[in-house]
Amino acid sequence: MSTEEKGFGIAKENYKIFLAGVVLIVLGYLLMMGGGSDDPNVFNPEIFSFRRITLAPLVCLAGFATIMIAIMRRPKKAA
């Protein structure tokens, strides 16, 4: 193994993409929060809103896809 091949397996740019994916996942879970009721005998239809049923899971999936891209992406070679 030459000295050029030594170093971290993931480039600095990949860590930034990874962090963006983590932020997307956290944002997705934050979008899912709420909509409950303090009284268990009262039904709150807000739990079935577009934000909680559709948007939040899509944001989470985008975050997981971004993390996969960050892990699989090869760093560009210096010329």
TORPA-4810 file (N, C-alpha, C, O; in nm, 3 decimals):
<nodes>
NODE_1_0.084_-0.116_0.000_0.000_0.000_0.000_0.090_0.124_0.000_0.176_0.139_0.087_M
NODE_2_0.070_0.210_-0.095_0.150_0.332_-0.103_0.095_0.437_-0.006_-0.015_0.423_0.048_S
NODE_3_0.174_0.541_0.016_0.132_0.645_0.110_0.014_0.725_0.057_-0.057_0.788_0.135_T
NODE_4_-0.008_0.725_-0.073_-0.120_0.798_-0.131_-0.254_0.733_-0.097_-0.356_0.802_-0.091_E
NODE_5_-0.255_0.603_-0.074_-0.379_0.531_-0.048_-0.419_0.535_0.099_-0.531_0.497_0.133_E
NODE_6_-0.330_0.580_0.186_-0.363_0.584_0.329_-0.451_0.704_0.359_-0.445_0.806_0.290_K
NODE_7_-0.530_0.691_0.462_-0.620_0.800_0.502_-0.756_0.745_0.538_-0.775_0.624_0.551_G
NODE_8_-0.849_0.835_0.554_-0.984_0.795_0.590_-1.053_0.732_0.471_-1.023_0.763_0.356_F
NODE_9_-1.144_0.643_0.499_-1.219_0.576_0.393_-1.326_0.663_0.332_-1.371_0.640_0.220_G
NODE_10_-1.367_0.763_0.407_-1.473_0.853_0.360_-1.417_0.995_0.357_-1.355_1.039_0.454_I
NODE_11_-1.441_1.065_0.249_-1.388_1.201_0.232_-1.470_1.301_0.313_-1.580_1.272_0.359_A
NODE_12_-1.413_1.419_0.329_-1.479_1.526_0.405_-1.613_1.564_0.343_-1.709_1.592_0.414_K
NODE_13_-1.619_1.566_0.211_-1.744_1.599_0.141_-1.853_1.496_0.172_-1.970_1.532_0.185_E
NODE_14_-1.815_1.370_0.185_-1.911_1.265_0.217_-1.968_1.283_0.358_-2.086_1.254_0.381_N
NODE_15_-1.886_1.330_0.451_-1.936_1.356_0.586_-2.040_1.467_0.584_-2.137_1.461_0.660_Y
NODE_16_-2.022_1.568_0.500_-2.120_1.676_0.489_-2.251_1.622_0.434_-2.359_1.660_0.481_K
NODE_17_-2.245_1.535_0.334_-2.365_1.474_0.278_-2.432_1.385_0.383_-2.555_1.383_0.395_I
NODE_18_-2.351_1.313_0.460_-2.402_1.228_0.567_-2.476_1.312_0.671_-2.584_1.274_0.716_F
NODE_19_-2.418_1.424_0.709_-2.481_1.511_0.807_-2.613_1.567_0.754_-2.710_1.580_0.829_L
NODE_20_-2.617_1.600_0.625_-2.742_1.647_0.565_-2.850_1.539_0.573_-2.966_1.569_0.596_A
NODE_21_-2.811_1.413_0.553_-2.906_1.303_0.564_-2.959_1.287_0.706_-3.078_1.263_0.725_G
NODE_22_-2.871_1.302_0.804_-2.914_1.292_0.944_-3.012_1.405_0.977_-3.111_1.384_1.047_V
NODE_23_-2.983_1.525_0.927_-3.073_1.639_0.950_-3.210_1.611_0.887_-3.312_1.643_0.947_V
NODE_24_-3.213_1.553_0.768_-3.340_1.520_0.703_-3.419_1.418_0.785_-3.541_1.430_0.798_L
NODE_25_-3.352_1.319_0.839_-3.419_1.217_0.920_-3.478_1.280_1.047_-3.592_1.252_1.083_I
NODE_26_-3.400_1.363_1.113_-3.449_1.430_1.234_-3.568_1.520_1.200_-3.666_1.524_1.274_V
NODE_27_-3.559_1.592_1.089_-3.669_1.677_1.046_-3.795_1.594_1.018_-3.905_1.635_1.054_L
NODE_28_-3.778_1.479_0.956_-3.892_1.391_0.930_-3.959_1.345_1.057_-4.082_1.343_1.066_G
NODE_29_-3.880_1.308_1.157_-3.939_1.265_1.284_-4.005_1.381_1.357_-4.107_1.363_1.423_Y
NODE_30_-3.948_1.500_1.345_-4.011_1.617_1.406_-4.145_1.647_1.340_-4.240_1.690_1.406_L
NODE_31_-4.154_1.625_1.208_-4.280_1.647_1.138_-4.386_1.546_1.181_-4.505_1.576_1.173_L
NODE_32_-4.346_1.428_1.226_-4.441_1.327_1.270_-4.498_1.354_1.409_-4.601_1.298_1.445_M
NODE_33_-4.432_1.439_1.486_-4.475_1.462_1.624_-4.611_1.531_1.633_-4.653_1.599_1.540_M
NODE_34_-4.677_1.510_1.746_-4.801_1.580_1.777_-4.924_1.509_1.725_-4.917_1.396_1.676_G
NODE_35_-5.036_1.578_1.738_-5.162_1.525_1.688_-5.234_1.434_1.784_-5.342_1.385_1.753_G
NODE_36_-5.176_1.412_1.900_-5.241_1.324_1.997_-5.342_1.399_2.079_-5.362_1.520_2.062_G
NODE_37_-5.406_1.330_2.167_-5.506_1.388_2.255_-5.467_1.358_2.399_-5.415_1.251_2.429_S
NODE_38_-5.494_1.453_2.487_-5.465_1.431_2.628_-5.563_1.333_2.692_-5.530_1.261_2.786_D
NODE_39_-5.684_1.332_2.639_-5.788_1.242_2.690_-5.796_1.119_2.599_-5.824_1.134_2.480_D
NODE_40_-5.772_1.000_2.651_-5.775_0.881_2.566_-5.914_0.848_2.510_-5.925_0.768_2.417_P
NODE_41_-6.017_0.907_2.565_-6.153_0.881_2.516_-6.194_0.973_2.402_-6.301_0.957_2.345_N
NODE_42_-6.109_1.071_2.369_-6.141_1.167_2.263_-6.051_1.139_2.144_-5.928_1.133_2.157_V
NODE_43_-6.112_1.122_2.028_-6.037_1.096_1.905_-5.999_1.228_1.838_-6.083_1.316_1.822_F
NODE_44_-5.873_1.240_1.800_-5.826_1.360_1.731_-5.787_1.321_1.588_-5.688_1.250_1.569_N
NODE_45_-5.863_1.365_1.488_-5.832_1.326_1.349_-5.705_1.390_1.295_-5.663_1.359_1.183_P
NODE_46_-5.643_1.478_1.371_-5.520_1.545_1.327_-5.405_1.446_1.309_-5.308_1.476_1.239_E
NODE_47_-5.413_1.329_1.371_-5.306_1.230_1.356_-5.300_1.176_1.213_-5.199_1.118_1.174_I
NODE_48_-5.405_1.192_1.136_-5.407_1.145_0.998_-5.388_1.257_0.897_-5.436_1.248_0.784_F
NODE_49_-5.319_1.363_0.937_-5.297_1.477_0.847_-5.194_1.440_0.740_-5.117_1.345_0.755_S
NODE_50_-5.194_1.517_0.633_-5.099_1.496_0.522_-4.955_1.502_0.572_-4.870_1.424_0.528_F
NODE_51_-4.928_1.594_0.663_-4.792_1.611_0.714_-4.741_1.486_0.783_-4.625_1.448_0.764_R
NODE_52_-4.826_1.421_0.863_-4.782_1.304_0.940_-4.785_1.174_0.861_-4.704_1.085_0.883_R
NODE_53_-4.879_1.163_0.769_-4.897_1.037_0.696_-4.812_1.031_0.570_-4.766_0.924_0.532_I
NODE_54_-4.790_1.145_0.503_-4.721_1.143_0.374_-4.587_1.216_0.376_-4.484_1.160_0.340_T
NODE_55_-4.590_1.341_0.418_-4.470_1.425_0.409_-4.357_1.376_0.498_-4.244_1.361_0.452_L
NODE_56_-4.386_1.350_0.624_-4.282_1.309_0.719_-4.213_1.178_0.679_-4.090_1.173_0.682_A
NODE_57_-4.285_1.073_0.641_-4.215_0.952_0.597_-4.131_0.973_0.471_-4.023_0.914_0.457_P
NODE_58_-4.179_1.057_0.378_-4.099_1.085_0.259_-3.971_1.161_0.292_-3.867_1.136_0.232_L
NODE_59_-3.979_1.253_0.388_-3.859_1.325_0.430_-3.761_1.229_0.496_-3.641_1.238_0.473_V
NODE_60_-3.812_1.138_0.579_-3.724_1.038_0.642_-3.658_0.948_0.537_-3.538_0.920_0.545_C
NODE_61_-3.736_0.902_0.440_-3.679_0.818_0.334_-3.574_0.894_0.254_-3.471_0.837_0.216_L
NODE_62_-3.598_1.021_0.228_-3.498_1.103_0.158_-3.370_1.112_0.241_-3.259_1.111_0.187_A
NODE_63_-3.385_1.122_0.372_-3.268_1.126_0.460_-3.189_0.996_0.456_-3.066_0.997_0.449_G
NODE_64_-3.259_0.883_0.461_-3.190_0.754_0.453_-3.123_0.735_0.318_-3.013_0.680_0.310_F
NODE_65_-3.188_0.779_0.210_-3.127_0.770_0.077_-3.004_0.858_0.069_-2.904_0.820_0.008_A
NODE_66_-3.009_0.976_0.130_-2.894_1.066_0.130_-2.777_1.004_0.205_-2.663_1.016_0.162_T
NODE_67_-2.805_0.938_0.315_-2.698_0.871_0.390_-2.637_0.759_0.307_-2.515_0.741_0.307_I
NODE_68_-2.721_0.682_0.237_-2.668_0.575_0.152_-2.578_0.633_0.042_-2.474_0.576_0.011_M
NODE_69_-2.619_0.744_-0.016_-2.538_0.809_-0.119_-2.405_0.855_-0.059_-2.300_0.839_-0.121_I
NODE_70_-2.410_0.911_0.061_-2.287_0.958_0.126_-2.190_0.844_0.153_-2.069_0.861_0.143_A
NODE_71_-2.242_0.727_0.186_-2.156_0.612_0.215_-2.100_0.554_0.086_-1.983_0.516_0.081_I
NODE_72_-2.182_0.545_-0.018_-2.141_0.478_-0.141_-2.060_0.566_-0.237_-1.988_0.514_-0.322_M
NODE_73_-2.071_0.697_-0.224_-2.008_0.789_-0.319_-1.856_0.785_-0.305_-1.803_0.790_-0.194_R
NODE_74_-1.790_0.776_-0.417_-1.644_0.779_-0.418_-1.595_0.922_-0.426_-1.651_1.003_-0.499_R
NODE_75_-1.491_0.954_-0.352_-1.436_1.090_-0.362_-1.370_1.111_-0.497_-1.315_1.019_-0.557_P
NODE_76_-1.376_1.235_-0.544_-1.313_1.267_-0.672_-1.161_1.267_-0.654_-1.108_1.314_-0.554_K
NODE_77_-1.093_1.212_-0.755_-0.947_1.205_-0.751_-0.888_1.341_-0.785_-0.936_1.409_-0.875_K
NODE_78_-0.784_1.379_-0.715_-0.716_1.505_-0.746_-0.634_1.485_-0.874_-0.567_1.383_-0.892_A
NODE_79_-0.640_1.585_-0.960_-0.571_1.573_-1.088_-0.424_1.602_-1.079_-0.353_1.596_-1.179_A
</nodes>
